């Protein structure tokens, strides 16, 4: 009797979900709608979005995309099953580990509609452990909420994008990017026509709880046109964009398989926080106004990519060191020093942080950033990331 009652409580909808806001369809990307999506996806109903919970979340997202009358991305289906990447036996070869969810908004320009932009998130998280629920509100219900609201704004907007936009929620990101890897190998449209890949992973918090007004924009080092787009697309009031190279963090999200195929890409994140991959990553801790500002900015960027006459191109030899990266790391490290209770640095760490701040300031004062300097800063930043965050 107790187990049946417990199960019914787990599967019930979260009473804190605003069902009216969740179901509302409007062109505006609203804070209440984003909040409703996050609360729903982070609720016990989806069991931390792993296993059966992830399958249930995939169906939920597919229903939301279908309600917008978007075309299924995979033939007549919104679902793409993900097979075992390593098929060691017949049983594994015939089984599946997860499900990607996708939908298509066809382009309106006959000359450009065969080209496509891919806007994504990942739907999975860590599941449950004992009586603990890993809700994954920021990681990555926040990104899923953004994708749904951006898709809705495109569908309900009066002007349709010139290029086709494909919206996808990948499964199995947390277990080695399996969903995005399978999708990149088996895309629903020709990969050579994919002009930009965009993903957002954790966009509702603050890096180390010290970068409150910032969103990190990574990947613009892959394309001169993307760097210019990031520089010139106005930000909503109260939001700042911090450019850094993805090599500082490594392959941490679903951009990996597309970067490896030399598709120009953008990755947005507000960074790692103390609740990352813990049961404390709950919907009440999300900064919803910030999530709204980021979602609106991603819409603006996606619209420009879908409508621009000339799509981004891959920078074969790279763009060289970016001074904006220096400014970003400088701000972060300065703020770390102002929070000794949060960042209990030992003497060696304090010395390294202060020394790095001095080097960064010297680079900014000089106004040039060499490849050799970047190599040093890159390894220092990786060390600090590993030991402080």
Secondary structure, 3 states (H helix, E strand, C coil): CHHHHHHHHHHCCCCCCCHHHHHCCCCCCCHHHHHHHHHHHCCHHHHHHCCHHHHHHHHHHHHHHHHCCCEECECCECEEEEECCCCCCHHHHCCEEEEEEEEEECCCCCCCCCCEEEEEEECCCCEEECCEEECCHHHHHHHHHHHHHHHHHHHHCCCCCCCEEEEEEECCCCCCCHHHHHHHHCCCCCHHHEEEEEEECCCCCCHHHCCCCEEEEECHHHCHHHHHHHHHCCCCCCCEEEEECHHHCCCCCCCHHHHCCCCCEEEEECCCCCCCCCCCCCHHHCCHHHHHHHHHHHHHHHHHHHHCCCCCCCCCCCCCCCHHHHHHHHHHHHHHHCCCCCCCCCHHHHHHHHHHHHHHHHHHHHCCCCHHHHHHHHHHHHHHHHHHC
